[in-house]
Amino acid sequence: MKTVPQPAKSLSPAIRFVTLLGFVSLFADVTYEGARSVSGPYLGTLGASAFIVSLVAGLGELAGYSLRLVSGKFTDKTRLYWATTIAGYVINLLSVPALALTRAWPWAAALLITERAGRAIRNPPRDAMLSHATHEIGRGWGFGLHEAMDQTGALIGPIAISLVLVRGGNYRTGYAWLLIPALIALALVLIARSQFPNPRDLEVKLAHVERTGISRQFWVYAIGAGLIAAGYADFPLIAFHFAQSSIFHSSSIPLAYALAMGVSALAALSFGRLFDRFGLSSSAIGIIAAAAFAPLVFLGGFKAALLGMTLWGVGLGVQESALRAYLAQLVPPDRRASAYGLFDAVFGVFWAGGSAVMGVLYSHSLIALVAFSVVTQLAAVPVLLWSAGRAKSPA
């Protein structure tokens, strides 16, 4: 009797949704992380000082995180998850090729901050949609998979910019080329919207939720994450330092960023899996290791800087996988967009404050900058672990 081959089992809708959004993020990151990899040196060529570079980075992160509070509340109230996400992507991505038209640092700074603002608008609704899909496949793994694809784009973007510079192009030429991945990302997010109009349906079993508001543990957790943000030097300042100290050639600085993004992708997958198995305590290892990036990057030579960028990437992977996955366990499903927005607002305020402090310290004492960075990051560990020990999952 002839055996009829059985069709291969298709991927679950949850996996397909996470993967499709992962491709959106991949091409989006090619766009804005490619731009970000040279934004510090580019502002420098337009006459900006180290303080201005750090301030612009800090204000960008402040806009990029504080506006998420508004976006999250708006989304939970209106349920316009896709409309808000798509609007944010349009602002986020089209600001990047517009940088090719700038000739003075204030205009470039305005576009860099606008790009971060667009990212702020789309992240809370997107993360809320992801939280529904990751309920089935494991929150740590789901957010880790998405982040790994995201950071793959962040790896490709800086390499592409570096190739443009090596082949004789300038920063503006690189920004112009980034229009291509921006348009691909926008096309993909529209496809995702058409295939998954109601991502909440992917969370097949919503547990009964007793709590209806934001808990004390949430606030402690947000402050702990904020301490990490305060001590995490943004790459524009790191790139400015690399250019000023001649540790890297200008065309090689994006490659240092690409290295960190590649490491971040692997770290997101690894710490996402560890989170699903051991909980948030497993992330402490990555946070402690990442705190060592500052002395290596700001006080060391070429080899030390490479190791520092590797650890910097590890920290990003932990932040974007395990830390974001755990947040979904602290709040009810109906409040997740607001919770992600609120969490990101706290994170952004700490990031902006820390960036301003490090921008001032850079011009006075690199040792003081390094001490500030390391101490604030390490201080986050007991705060986060206390929150993890006190919280109970609501979903």
VEXSE-394923 format. One record per residue: residue number from 0; residue in three letters; chain; x, y, z of N, C-alpha, C in turn. Coordinates in steps of 0.1 Angstrom, whole numbers. Example, Ala and Ser with C-alpha at 12.3 -4.5 7.8 and 13.67 -1.06 7.14 Angstrom:
2
num|residu|chaine|n.x|n.y|n.z|ca.x|ca.y|ca.z|c.x|c.y|c.z
0|ALA|A|132|-57|78|123|-45|78|132|-33|78
1|SER|A|128|-22|71|137|-11|71|129|0|79
This chain:
395
num|residu|chaine|n.x|n.y|n.z|ca.x|ca.y|ca.z|c.x|c.y|c.z
0|MET|A|8|-12|0|0|0|0|9|12|0
1|LYS|A|6|21|-9|14|33|-10|11|43|1
2|THR|A|22|48|7|21|57|18|20|71|13
3|VAL|A|10|78|17|8|92|13|15|101|23
4|PRO|A|25|109|17|33|117|26|24|128|33
5|GLN|A|27|130|46|19|139|54|25|153|52
6|PRO|A|16|163|51|22|177|50|29|181|62
7|ALA|A|39|189|60|47|194|72|38|203|80
8|LYS|A|41|201|93|33|209|103|37|224|101
9|SER|A|27|232|99|31|247|97|34|253|111
10|LEU|A|41|264|109|45|272|121|32|277|128
11|SER|A|32|278|141|21|284|148|19|299|144
12|PRO|A|7|304|145|5|318|142|13|327|151
13|ALA|A|15|323|164|23|331|173|38|333|168
14|ILE|A|43|321|163|57|322|158|58|330|145
15|ARG|A|48|328|137|48|336|124|47|351|127
16|PHE|A|38|354|136|37|368|140|50|374|145
17|VAL|A|56|367|155|68|372|160|79|373|150
18|THR|A|80|363|141|90|364|130|87|375|120
19|LEU|A|75|377|116|72|388|107|75|401|113
20|LEU|A|71|404|126|75|416|132|90|417|134
21|GLY|A|97|405|135|111|405|136|118|410|123
22|PHE|A|112|407|111|117|412|99|115|427|97
23|VAL|A|103|431|102|101|446|102|112|453|110
24|SER|A|115|447|122|125|454|130|139|452|124
25|LEU|A|141|441|117|154|439|111|157|451|101
26|PHE|A|148|453|92|150|464|82|149|478|88
27|ALA|A|141|479|98|140|492|105|154|495|112
28|ASP|A|160|485|118|172|487|124|184|489|115
29|VAL|A|183|483|103|193|486|93|193|501|90
30|THR|A|181|507|90|179|521|87|185|530|99
31|TYR|A|178|529|110|182|539|121|194|535|129
32|GLU|A|198|522|130|210|519|137|222|522|127
33|GLY|A|220|520|114|230|525|105|233|539|107
34|ALA|A|223|547|108|224|562|110|230|565|123
35|ARG|A|226|558|134|231|560|147|245|557|149
36|SER|A|250|548|141|264|543|142|274|555|139
37|VAL|A|270|565|131|279|576|127|273|589|132
38|SER|A|262|589|139|256|602|143|265|611|151
39|GLY|A|273|605|160|282|613|168|293|619|160
40|PRO|A|301|612|152|311|618|143|304|628|133
41|TYR|A|292|624|128|286|634|119|283|647|125
42|LEU|A|277|647|137|275|659|144|288|667|147
43|GLY|A|299|659|149|312|665|151|317|672|139
44|THR|A|314|667|127|319|673|115|311|686|112
45|LEU|A|299|687|118|291|699|116|293|709|127
46|GLY|A|303|707|136|307|716|146|302|714|160
47|ALA|A|296|703|163|290|700|176|302|695|185
48|SER|A|301|699|198|311|695|208|307|682|214
49|ALA|A|315|677|223|312|664|230|300|666|238
50|PHE|A|298|677|245|286|679|253|274|680|244
51|ILE|A|274|686|233|263|687|224|259|673|219
52|VAL|A|269|665|215|267|652|210|260|643|221
53|SER|A|265|644|233|259|636|244|245|642|248
54|LEU|A|244|655|247|231|661|250|220|657|240
55|VAL|A|224|657|227|215|654|217|211|639|218
56|ALA|A|221|630|221|218|616|224|208|615|236
57|GLY|A|211|622|246|202|621|258|188|626|255
58|LEU|A|187|638|249|174|643|245|166|634|236
59|GLY|A|174|628|227|168|618|218|162|606|225
60|GLU|A|170|601|235|165|590|243|153|595|252
61|LEU|A|154|607|257|143|612|265|130|613|257
62|ALA|A|131|618|245|119|619|236|115|604|232
63|GLY|A|125|596|230|123|582|225|117|573|236
64|TYR|A|118|578|249|112|570|259|100|577|266
65|SER|A|101|590|269|90|596|276|77|597|267
66|LEU|A|79|598|254|67|599|246|60|585|245
67|ARG|A|67|575|249|60|562|250|49|561|260
68|LEU|A|50|570|270|40|570|280|27|575|274
69|VAL|A|28|585|266|16|590|259|11|580|249
70|SER|A|20|574|241|16|564|231|9|552|237
71|GLY|A|15|547|248|9|536|255|-5|538|260
72|LYS|A|-7|550|267|-20|553|272|-30|555|261
73|PHE|A|-26|562|250|-34|564|239|-39|551|233
74|THR|A|-29|542|231|-32|529|225|-41|520|233
75|ASP|A|-39|519|247|-48|512|255|-62|517|255
76|LYS|A|-63|531|254|-76|537|255|-84|535|242
77|THR|A|-77|537|230|-83|536|217|-83|523|211
78|ARG|A|-74|514|215|-72|501|209|-67|502|195
79|LEU|A|-61|513|191|-55|515|178|-41|510|177
80|TYR|A|-39|498|180|-25|492|181|-18|493|168
81|TRP|A|-24|489|157|-17|489|144|-16|504|139
82|ALA|A|-26|512|140|-25|526|135|-14|533|142
83|THR|A|-13|532|155|-2|539|162|12|533|159
84|THR|A|13|520|157|25|514|154|30|519|140
85|ILE|A|21|519|130|25|522|117|29|537|116
86|ALA|A|21|546|123|25|560|123|39|562|129
87|GLY|A|41|555|139|55|556|146|66|552|136
88|TYR|A|64|541|129|74|536|120|76|546|109
89|VAL|A|66|553|104|67|563|93|76|574|98
90|ILE|A|73|580|109|82|591|115|96|586|118
91|ASN|A|97|574|124|110|569|128|119|567|116
92|LEU|A|114|561|106|122|556|95|125|567|84
93|LEU|A|115|576|81|118|586|71|126|598|76
94|SER|A|128|599|89|137|609|95|151|606|91
95|VAL|A|155|594|89|169|590|87|174|595|73
96|PRO|A|168|591|62|173|596|49|172|611|48
97|ALA|A|164|617|56|163|632|56|176|638|61
98|LEU|A|184|631|69|196|636|74|206|639|62
99|ALA|A|204|633|51|213|635|39|212|650|35
100|LEU|A|201|657|39|198|670|34|203|681|44
101|THR|A|209|677|55|213|687|65|226|692|63
102|ARG|A|228|705|67|241|711|66|246|718|78
103|ALA|A|238|718|89|242|724|102|237|714|113
104|TRP|A|245|714|124|242|704|134|228|706|141
105|PRO|A|223|718|143|209|719|149|199|711|141
106|TRP|A|199|712|127|190|705|119|192|690|120
107|ALA|A|204|686|120|207|671|121|202|667|135
108|ALA|A|205|675|145|200|671|159|185|670|160
109|ALA|A|178|679|153|163|678|153|158|666|147
110|LEU|A|164|661|136|160|649|129|164|637|137
111|LEU|A|175|637|144|179|626|152|169|624|164
112|ILE|A|165|635|169|155|635|180|141|631|175
113|THR|A|138|635|163|125|631|157|125|616|154
114|GLU|A|136|611|150|137|596|147|134|589|160
115|ARG|A|140|593|171|137|587|184|123|588|188
116|ALA|A|117|600|185|102|602|188|93|592|181
117|GLY|A|96|590|168|89|580|161|90|566|166
118|ARG|A|102|563|171|104|550|177|96|549|190
119|ALA|A|94|560|197|87|561|209|72|558|207
120|ILE|A|67|563|196|53|562|193|49|547|190
121|ARG|A|58|540|183|54|527|178|58|516|188
122|ASN|A|67|518|197|72|507|205|61|501|215
123|PRO|A|54|510|223|45|504|233|34|495|226
124|PRO|A|27|500|215|17|491|209|23|479|203
125|ARG|A|35|480|197|42|468|192|45|458|202
126|ASP|A|51|463|214|55|454|224|43|447|231
127|ALA|A|32|455|232|20|449|237|15|438|228
128|MET|A|15|440|215|11|429|206|21|417|207
129|LEU|A|33|420|208|43|409|209|40|401|222
130|SER|A|36|408|233|34|401|246|23|391|244
131|HIS|A|13|393|236|2|384|234|7|371|227
132|ALA|A|16|373|217|21|362|209|31|354|218
133|THR|A|39|360|226|49|353|233|43|346|245
134|HIS|A|31|348|248|24|340|259|25|325|256
135|GLU|A|23|322|244|23|308|240|37|302|239
136|ILE|A|46|309|233|59|303|230|70|306|240
137|GLY|A|66|313|251|76|317|261|80|331|260
138|ARG|A|78|339|270|80|354|268|95|357|266
139|GLY|A|104|350|273|118|353|271|122|349|258
140|TRP|A|118|337|253|122|333|240|116|341|229
141|GLY|A|104|345|230|97|353|220|103|367|219
142|PHE|A|105|374|230|111|387|230|126|385|226
143|GLY|A|133|374|230|146|372|226|148|370|211
144|LEU|A|139|362|205|139|360|190|136|373|183
145|HIS|A|127|381|187|124|393|181|136|403|182
146|GLU|A|142|403|193|154|412|195|166|407|187
147|ALA|A|167|394|186|178|389|178|177|393|163
148|MET|A|165|392|158|163|397|144|165|412|143
149|ASP|A|160|419|153|162|433|154|176|437|154
150|GLN|A|184|430|162|198|433|163|206|428|151
151|THR|A|201|419|143|207|415|131|207|426|121
152|GLY|A|196|433|121|195|446|113|204|456|118
153|ALA|A|206|457|131|215|467|137|229|463|134
154|LEU|A|232|451|131|245|446|127|248|450|112
155|ILE|A|238|448|104|239|450|89|240|465|86
156|GLY|A|232|474|93|232|488|90|246|495|92
157|PRO|A|252|493|103|265|499|105|276|494|95
158|ILE|A|275|481|91|284|476|81|282|482|68
159|ALA|A|269|484|64|266|491|52|271|505|51
160|ILE|A|269|512|62|275|526|63|290|526|62
161|SER|A|296|516|69|311|515|68|315|513|53
162|LEU|A|308|504|46|312|502|32|310|514|24
163|VAL|A|300|522|26|298|535|19|310|544|21
164|LEU|A|315|545|34|326|553|37|339|548|31
165|VAL|A|341|535|32|353|529|26|354|531|11
166|ARG|A|343|531|4|342|533|-10|342|548|-14
167|GLY|A|345|557|-5|347|571|-8|335|579|-6
168|GLY|A|324|573|-1|312|582|2|313|589|15
169|ASN|A|304|598|18|304|605|30|292|601|38
170|TYR|A|291|608|50|279|604|59|266|607|52
171|ARG|A|265|618|44|252|621|38|249|610|27
172|THR|A|259|605|20|256|595|10|251|582|17
173|GLY|A|256|579|29|252|567|36|237|569|41
174|TYR|A|234|581|46|220|584|50|210|582|38
175|ALA|A|214|587|27|205|586|15|203|571|11
176|TRP|A|213|563|12|211|549|9|202|542|19
177|LEU|A|201|547|31|192|540|41|177|542|38
178|LEU|A|174|549|28|160|550|24|154|537|19
179|ILE|A|163|528|13|159|515|8|154|506|19
180|PRO|A|162|503|29|156|494|40|144|501|47
181|ALA|A|144|514|48|132|521|54|119|517|47
182|LEU|A|120|518|34|108|515|26|104|500|27
183|ILE|A|114|491|28|111|477|29|104|475|43
184|ALA|A|109|481|53|103|479|66|89|484|67
185|LEU|A|86|495|60|72|500|60|63|491|52
186|ALA|A|68|485|42|60|476|34|57|463|42
187|LEU|A|66|458|50|65|447|58|55|449|70
188|VAL|A|55|461|76|46|463|87|32|464|82
189|LEU|A|30|468|69|16|468|64|12|454|61
190|ILE|A|21|445|56|18|431|54|14|425|67
191|ALA|A|22|428|78|18|422|91|5|426|96
192|ARG|A|1|439|93|-12|444|97|-23|436|90
193|SER|A|-21|433|77|-31|426|69|-33|412|73
194|GLN|A|-22|405|78|-22|391|81|-27|389|96
195|PHE|A|-24|398|105|-27|397|119|-34|410|124
196|PRO|A|-47|412|120|-53|424|124|-56|425|139
197|ASN|A|-57|413|145|-61|413|160|-51|404|167
198|PRO|A|-38|409|170|-28|400|176|-32|396|190
199|ARG|A|-41|403|197|-46|398|210|-51|384|210
200|ASP|A|-57|380|198|-63|367|197|-52|356|198
201|LEU|A|-39|360|197|-28|350|198|-26|345|212
202|GLU|A|-30|353|222|-29|349|236|-41|341|239
203|VAL|A|-39|328|237|-51|319|237|-57|316|250
204|LYS|A|-49|319|261|-55|316|274|-50|327|284
205|LEU|A|-59|337|286|-56|348|295|-60|344|309
206|ALA|A|-51|344|318|-54|340|332|-62|351|338
207|HIS|A|-70|347|349|-77|357|356|-68|367|363
208|VAL|A|-71|380|363|-62|390|368|-69|397|380
209|GLU|A|-63|397|391|-69|403|403|-65|418|403
210|ARG|A|-53|421|400|-48|435|400|-53|442|388
211|THR|A|-56|454|389|-61|462|378|-52|475|376
212|GLY|A|-43|477|384|-34|489|383|-20|486|382
213|ILE|A|-12|496|383|3|495|383|7|492|398
214|SER|A|15|481|400|18|477|413|31|484|418
215|ARG|A|33|483|431|46|489|437|58|482|431
216|GLN|A|57|469|429|68|461|423|72|467|409
217|PHE|A|61|471|402|64|477|388|73|489|390
218|TRP|A|70|498|399|77|510|401|92|507|405
219|VAL|A|93|498|414|107|494|419|115|489|407
220|TYR|A|108|480|399|114|474|388|119|485|378
221|ALA|A|110|494|375|113|505|365|125|513|370
222|ILE|A|125|516|383|137|524|389|150|516|387
223|GLY|A|149|503|390|161|495|388|166|495|374
224|ALA|A|157|493|364|161|494|350|166|508|347
225|GLY|A|160|518|353|165|532|351|179|534|355
226|LEU|A|183|528|366|197|529|370|207|523|360
227|ILE|A|202|512|353|211|507|342|212|518|331
228|ALA|A|200|524|328|200|534|317|209|546|320
229|ALA|A|208|550|333|216|562|337|231|560|335
230|GLY|A|236|547|337|250|545|336|254|539|322
231|TYR|A|245|538|313|248|532|300|251|543|290
232|ALA|A|264|545|288|268|555|278|262|552|264
233|ASP|A|256|562|258|250|560|245|262|560|235
234|PHE|A|259|553|224|270|551|214|275|564|207
235|PRO|A|266|574|205|272|586|199|283|592|207
236|LEU|A|283|591|221|294|596|229|306|586|228
237|ILE|A|303|573|228|314|564|226|321|566|212
238|ALA|A|313|568|202|318|570|188|326|583|188
239|PHE|A|321|593|194|328|606|195|342|604|202
240|HIS|A|342|596|212|355|593|219|364|585|210
241|PHE|A|359|575|203|367|568|194|374|577|183
242|ALA|A|366|586|178|371|595|168|381|605|173
243|GLN|A|378|610|185|387|620|191|400|614|196
244|SER|A|400|602|201|412|595|206|419|587|195
245|SER|A|413|586|183|419|579|172|421|564|175
246|ILE|A|412|559|183|413|544|186|409|536|174
247|PHE|A|399|542|167|394|536|154|395|546|143
248|HIS|A|397|542|131|396|550|119|381|553|118
249|SER|A|378|565|112|364|569|111|355|559|103
250|SER|A|361|552|93|353|542|86|351|529|94
251|SER|A|359|527|105|358|515|113|349|517|125
252|ILE|A|346|529|128|337|531|140|324|524|139
253|PRO|A|317|525|127|305|517|125|306|502|127
254|LEU|A|318|497|124|321|482|126|321|479|141
255|ALA|A|326|488|149|326|486|164|312|485|169
256|TYR|A|303|493|163|289|493|167|282|480|162
257|ALA|A|286|476|149|281|463|144|285|452|152
258|LEU|A|297|452|158|301|441|167|292|440|179
259|ALA|A|289|452|185|280|452|196|266|447|193
260|MET|A|261|450|181|248|446|177|247|431|175
261|GLY|A|258|425|169|258|411|167|259|404|180
262|VAL|A|267|409|190|267|403|203|254|404|210
263|SER|A|247|416|208|234|418|214|224|408|210
264|ALA|A|224|404|197|215|395|191|216|381|198
265|LEU|A|229|377|199|231|364|206|228|364|221
266|ALA|A|231|375|227|228|377|241|212|377|244
267|ALA|A|205|383|234|190|383|236|185|369|235
268|LEU|A|189|361|226|185|347|225|188|339|238
269|SER|A|201|341|242|206|333|253|199|337|266
270|PHE|A|198|350|269|192|355|282|177|353|281
271|GLY|A|171|354|269|157|351|268|153|337|272
272|ARG|A|161|327|268|160|313|272|162|311|286
273|LEU|A|173|318|292|176|317|306|164|323|314
274|PHE|A|158|333|309|147|339|316|135|330|318
275|ASP|A|132|323|306|121|313|307|123|302|316
276|ARG|A|136|298|318|139|287|327|142|291|341
277|PHE|A|149|302|343|153|305|357|147|318|362
278|GLY|A|140|326|354|135|338|358|145|350|357
279|LEU|A|141|361|363|149|373|361|162|373|368
280|SER|A|164|364|378|177|364|384|188|360|375
281|SER|A|185|353|364|196|349|355|201|361|347
282|SER|A|194|372|347|198|384|340|209|392|347
283|ALA|A|210|389|360|220|396|368|234|394|363
284|ILE|A|237|382|358|250|379|353|253|389|341
285|GLY|A|244|390|332|246|399|321|247|413|324
286|ILE|A|239|418|334|240|432|339|254|435|345
287|ILE|A|258|426|353|271|428|360|283|428|350
288|ALA|A|282|418|340|293|418|330|293|430|322
289|ALA|A|281|435|318|280|447|309|285|459|316
290|ALA|A|285|460|330|290|472|337|305|474|335
291|ALA|A|312|464|330|326|465|328|330|472|315
292|PHE|A|319|475|307|322|481|293|329|494|295
293|ALA|A|325|503|304|330|517|305|345|518|307
294|PRO|A|351|511|316|366|513|317|373|508|305
295|LEU|A|368|497|299|374|492|287|373|501|275
296|VAL|A|361|508|273|359|516|262|366|530|263
297|PHE|A|365|536|275|369|550|277|384|551|282
298|LEU|A|389|540|288|403|541|293|413|532|286
299|GLY|A|408|522|278|417|513|272|420|516|258
300|GLY|A|428|508|252|432|509|238|423|502|228
301|PHE|A|429|498|217|420|492|206|414|478|211
302|LYS|A|423|469|216|417|456|220|408|457|232
303|ALA|A|411|466|241|402|468|253|388|474|248
304|ALA|A|389|483|238|377|489|233|368|478|226
305|LEU|A|374|469|219|366|458|213|359|450|223
306|LEU|A|367|446|234|361|438|245|350|447|251
307|GLY|A|352|459|253|342|468|259|329|469|251
308|MET|A|331|470|238|319|470|229|311|457|229
309|THR|A|319|446|231|313|432|232|304|432|245
310|LEU|A|309|437|256|301|437|268|290|447|267
311|TRP|A|292|458|261|281|468|258|269|461|251
312|GLY|A|273|453|241|263|445|234|255|435|242
313|VAL|A|263|429|251|256|419|261|245|426|269
314|GLY|A|249|438|274|239|445|282|227|449|274
315|LEU|A|228|453|262|217|457|254|208|444|251
316|GLY|A|214|433|249|207|420|247|198|417|259
317|VAL|A|204|419|271|196|416|283|185|426|285
318|GLN|A|187|439|282|177|449|284|165|446|275
319|GLU|A|168|442|262|157|441|253|150|428|252
320|SER|A|155|418|260|149|405|260|143|402|273
321|ALA|A|151|398|283|146|394|296|139|405|303
322|LEU|A|145|417|303|139|428|310|125|432|305
323|ARG|A|123|432|292|111|435|285|101|423|287
324|ALA|A|106|411|287|97|399|289|91|399|303
325|TYR|A|99|402|313|95|402|326|84|413|329
326|LEU|A|85|424|322|75|434|324|61|430|321
327|ALA|A|60|421|311|46|416|307|40|408|319
328|GLN|A|48|403|328|43|395|339|39|404|351
329|LEU|A|42|417|351|39|426|362|26|433|360
330|VAL|A|20|433|348|7|440|346|-3|432|339
331|PRO|A|-16|436|340|-26|429|333|-26|431|318
332|PRO|A|-31|422|310|-31|423|295|-36|436|290
333|ASP|A|-47|441|296|-54|453|291|-45|466|294
334|ARG|A|-35|465|303|-27|477|306|-13|476|301
335|ARG|A|-10|467|292|4|464|288|10|476|280
336|ALA|A|2|481|270|7|492|262|11|504|271
337|SER|A|2|507|281|4|518|290|16|515|299
338|ALA|A|17|502|303|28|498|312|42|499|305
339|TYR|A|42|494|292|55|495|285|58|510|282
340|GLY|A|48|518|280|51|532|278|56|539|290
341|LEU|A|49|536|302|54|541|315|68|537|318
342|PHE|A|70|524|317|83|519|319|94|526|311
343|ASP|A|91|527|298|101|534|289|103|548|292
344|ALA|A|92|555|297|93|569|301|103|570|313
345|VAL|A|102|562|323|111|562|334|125|559|329
346|PHE|A|126|549|321|139|545|315|146|557|308
347|GLY|A|137|564|300|143|575|292|147|587|301
348|VAL|A|140|590|311|144|601|320|157|598|327
349|PHE|A|159|585|331|172|581|337|183|582|326
350|TRP|A|180|577|314|190|577|303|194|591|300
351|ALA|A|184|600|299|188|614|295|196|621|306
352|GLY|A|192|619|319|200|624|330|214|619|330
353|GLY|A|215|606|328|229|599|328|237|604|317
354|SER|A|231|606|305|238|610|293|244|624|295
355|ALA|A|235|633|301|240|647|304|252|647|314
356|VAL|A|250|639|324|261|638|334|274|633|327
357|MET|A|273|623|320|285|617|313|291|626|303
358|GLY|A|282|634|296|287|644|287|295|655|293
359|VAL|A|291|659|305|299|669|313|312|662|318
360|LEU|A|311|650|323|322|644|329|333|641|319
361|TYR|A|329|638|306|338|635|296|349|646|294
362|SER|A|344|658|295|354|669|293|362|672|305
363|HIS|A|359|666|316|367|669|329|375|657|334
364|SER|A|369|645|334|375|634|339|369|621|334
365|LEU|A|377|613|326|372|600|321|371|590|332
366|ILE|A|379|592|343|379|582|354|365|585|361
367|ALA|A|362|597|363|349|600|370|337|595|362
368|LEU|A|338|596|348|328|591|340|326|576|341
369|VAL|A|337|569|341|337|555|342|331|551|356
370|ALA|A|335|557|367|330|554|380|315|556|381
371|PHE|A|310|567|375|296|569|375|289|558|367
372|SER|A|294|554|356|288|544|348|287|531|355
373|VAL|A|298|526|360|299|513|367|290|513|379
374|VAL|A|291|523|388|284|522|400|269|522|398
375|THR|A|264|531|389|249|531|387|244|518|381
376|GLN|A|251|512|372|247|499|367|247|488|377
377|LEU|A|257|487|385|258|477|396|247|479|406
378|ALA|A|243|492|409|233|495|419|219|489|414
379|ALA|A|218|487|401|205|483|396|202|468|400
380|VAL|A|212|460|402|210|446|404|202|442|416
381|PRO|A|206|447|428|197|444|440|183|449|439
382|VAL|A|182|461|432|168|467|431|159|458|422
383|LEU|A|165|453|411|157|444|402|154|431|408
384|LEU|A|164|425|415|162|412|422|152|414|433
385|TRP|A|151|425|440|141|427|451|127|427|444
386|SER|A|126|434|433|113|434|426|109|421|422
387|ALA|A|118|413|416|115|400|411|111|390|423
388|GLY|A|117|392|434|114|384|445|100|387|452
389|ARG|A|96|399|450|83|404|456|71|402|446
390|ALA|A|73|402|433|62|403|424|56|389|421
391|LYS|A|43|389|418|36|377|414|31|380|400
392|SER|A|31|370|392|27|371|378|12|373|378
393|PRO|A|7|383|370|-7|386|369|-13|379|357
394|ALA|A|-5|373|348|-10|367|336|-2|356|332
